[in-house]
Amino acid sequence: MILILFGFLISFITVILFLILCVNIIISFIKKRAFPKKLMIATLSGVVLASSIYFYEMYFFTFSDIDRESTQKGSGPLTSPTEEYTANAFYELYGGAAGGVNVWVEITNNEKNKVQIVYYSDAKSNFAMEWVDKNTLYILNDEPNYPNSNRSIKLEIGKEIYHENGLACKSLLMKGEYETCYQN
């Protein structure tokens, strides 16, 4: 979150520097002054820095940014039919009083003692989990009064994940953790 705020600040400063640079370039042509090289270097540095932050946030995403201090336990534990996996849902509050709630589902491989997040979305009022078979988990996440709010999905554990806005799907760091990534 701090990195995103820093990125917005750098972008804002870069836009201001760009506007000042444009005015100085026009003045340098009209009054035949020297080209504002230092201002251009500062502006280009801001563009490179802001672009780097955007690239990092977009392509180096992990679920480590989840605020685990303000989480609430949701559904689960729900053990798979073979008892190989255990599913747990958690809720993350965001935005204060006017904010909302995100939900994520963690799968624990009981044999390997490995935990993996397989589902992350905005939480709806109708949420439930159910094992369809030994490796497939059905996640119901729906708001019945709003037809376009359905975020329900069947996921094959170890092969598929779901991230509502697709950051996990674009992440270069997470490519090895799944075969198929779904997004809204």
VMD Tcl script that draws the C-alpha trace (Angstrom):
set ca {
  {0.00 0.00 0.00}
  {2.83 2.38 0.84}
  {4.47 1.61 -2.49}
  {1.26 2.49 -4.34}
  {0.98 5.82 -2.48}
  {4.63 6.51 -3.23}
  {3.95 5.73 -6.90}
  {1.03 8.18 -6.98}
  {3.20 10.87 -5.38}
  {6.01 10.30 -7.89}
  {3.48 10.35 -10.76}
  {1.97 13.62 -9.51}
  {5.38 15.27 -9.19}
  {6.37 13.94 -12.64}
  {3.26 15.44 -14.25}
  {4.03 18.81 -12.68}
  {7.67 18.57 -13.83}
  {6.48 17.66 -17.33}
  {4.21 20.72 -17.49}
  {7.05 22.96 -16.28}
  {9.37 21.31 -18.82}
  {6.92 22.02 -21.66}
  {6.66 25.69 -20.66}
  {10.45 25.98 -20.39}
  {10.97 24.35 -23.80}
  {8.55 26.82 -25.39}
  {10.27 29.74 -23.63}
  {13.70 28.44 -24.68}
  {12.62 28.41 -28.35}
  {10.94 31.82 -28.21}
  {13.69 33.64 -26.28}
  {16.51 31.48 -27.71}
  {17.65 30.28 -24.29}
  {19.51 27.06 -23.51}
  {17.48 23.84 -23.54}
  {16.40 22.87 -19.96}
  {18.47 19.64 -19.73}
  {18.33 19.22 -15.94}
  {14.56 19.59 -15.91}
  {14.24 17.06 -18.72}
  {16.46 14.58 -16.85}
  {14.38 15.04 -13.67}
  {11.15 14.52 -15.62}
  {12.46 11.40 -17.37}
  {13.71 10.03 -14.05}
  {10.22 10.48 -12.60}
  {8.69 8.67 -15.58}
  {11.13 5.77 -15.20}
  {10.55 5.55 -11.44}
  {6.74 5.69 -11.71}
  {6.80 3.12 -14.52}
  {9.03 0.84 -12.46}
  {6.66 0.99 -9.49}
  {3.69 0.23 -11.76}
  {5.57 -2.68 -13.40}
  {6.56 -4.06 -9.99}
  {3.01 -3.86 -8.59}
  {1.53 -5.44 -11.72}
  {3.97 -8.25 -12.48}
  {5.50 -9.09 -9.10}
  {2.28 -9.57 -7.16}
  {2.01 -12.06 -4.29}
  {-0.64 -12.49 -1.66}
  {1.78 -11.20 1.00}
  {0.05 -7.79 0.90}
  {-3.06 -9.19 2.61}
  {-3.57 -7.35 5.88}
  {-3.66 -10.36 8.20}
  {-4.01 -8.21 11.32}
  {-7.51 -7.05 10.42}
  {-8.77 -10.38 9.13}
  {-11.71 -12.37 10.36}
  {-12.12 -16.11 10.18}
  {-14.79 -17.14 7.70}
  {-15.90 -20.60 6.65}
  {-13.92 -23.69 7.47}
  {-12.05 -25.68 8.19}
  {-13.56 -27.84 5.47}
  {-11.67 -31.09 4.88}
  {-11.60 -32.78 1.47}
  {-13.12 -36.27 1.11}
  {-9.65 -37.89 1.13}
  {-8.53 -35.62 4.01}
  {-5.59 -34.52 1.85}
  {-6.69 -30.85 1.81}
  {-8.30 -28.44 4.24}
  {-10.03 -25.27 3.01}
  {-10.37 -22.14 5.16}
  {-11.95 -18.82 4.19}
  {-10.88 -15.48 5.66}
  {-12.29 -11.99 5.41}
  {-10.23 -8.82 5.03}
  {-11.85 -5.47 5.80}
  {-10.77 -2.51 3.69}
  {-11.64 1.16 3.34}
  {-12.94 1.87 6.84}
  {-16.63 2.55 7.42}
  {-17.41 3.11 3.75}
  {-15.21 0.24 2.55}
  {-15.93 -3.37 1.90}
  {-14.73 -6.89 2.54}
  {-12.47 -9.17 0.54}
  {-12.55 -12.93 0.95}
  {-9.78 -15.39 0.27}
  {-9.61 -19.16 0.51}
  {-6.49 -20.92 1.72}
  {-5.92 -24.58 0.99}
  {-3.66 -26.53 3.30}
  {-2.10 -29.68 1.86}
  {-2.18 -31.81 5.01}
  {0.41 -34.29 3.71}
  {2.99 -31.66 2.70}
  {1.94 -29.05 5.30}
  {1.85 -26.44 2.51}
  {-0.62 -23.52 2.44}
  {-1.74 -21.92 -0.84}
  {-4.28 -19.19 -1.53}
  {-6.51 -20.35 -4.39}
  {-9.30 -17.76 -4.34}
  {-9.38 -13.98 -3.76}
  {-12.39 -11.75 -4.42}
  {-14.72 -9.10 -3.11}
  {-16.97 -10.83 -0.58}
  {-20.66 -11.14 -1.37}
  {-23.51 -11.87 1.06}
  {-23.94 -15.49 -0.05}
  {-20.63 -17.32 0.55}
  {-20.05 -21.05 1.00}
  {-17.53 -23.75 0.12}
  {-18.11 -27.39 -0.77}
  {-15.84 -30.19 -1.92}
  {-17.14 -31.61 -5.22}
  {-14.61 -34.45 -5.26}
  {-11.19 -35.20 -3.78}
  {-9.42 -32.34 -5.65}
  {-12.21 -29.95 -6.65}
  {-13.57 -27.20 -4.42}
  {-16.73 -25.29 -5.30}
  {-16.76 -21.74 -3.94}
  {-20.09 -19.92 -3.91}
  {-19.68 -16.14 -3.69}
  {-22.81 -14.38 -4.91}
  {-25.11 -11.45 -4.20}
  {-28.58 -12.81 -5.13}
  {-30.13 -9.40 -5.83}
  {-27.36 -8.41 -8.28}
  {-27.01 -10.80 -11.24}
  {-23.58 -9.51 -12.32}
  {-22.03 -10.07 -8.89}
  {-21.58 -13.83 -9.11}
  {-17.96 -14.78 -8.32}
  {-18.67 -18.50 -7.83}
  {-16.26 -21.03 -9.32}
  {-15.10 -24.66 -9.22}
  {-11.34 -24.93 -8.72}
  {-9.13 -27.97 -9.14}
  {-6.72 -27.70 -6.24}
  {-3.06 -27.54 -7.24}
  {-3.92 -26.54 -10.81}
  {-6.32 -23.58 -10.73}
  {-6.68 -20.31 -8.85}
  {-9.02 -17.32 -9.03}
  {-8.14 -13.67 -8.45}
  {-10.95 -11.22 -9.09}
  {-8.92 -8.42 -10.66}
  {-6.29 -10.68 -12.21}
  {-3.13 -9.60 -10.41}
  {-2.24 -13.21 -9.56}
  {-2.80 -14.14 -13.20}
  {-0.28 -11.54 -14.42}
  {2.27 -12.12 -11.68}
  {5.61 -13.48 -12.83}
  {6.32 -14.71 -9.29}
  {3.17 -16.86 -9.10}
  {3.27 -18.51 -12.56}
  {4.68 -21.76 -11.14}
  {1.91 -22.17 -8.55}
  {-0.95 -22.94 -10.96}
  {-1.76 -24.08 -14.47}
  {-4.88 -21.96 -14.99}
  {-5.78 -18.62 -13.44}
  {-9.26 -17.17 -13.62}
  {-10.25 -13.54 -13.21}
  {-13.44 -11.53 -13.47}
}
mol new
graphics top color blue
foreach p $ca { graphics top sphere $p radius 0.5 }
foreach p [lrange $ca 0 end-1] q [lrange $ca 1 end] { graphics top cylinder $p $q radius 0.2 }
display resetview
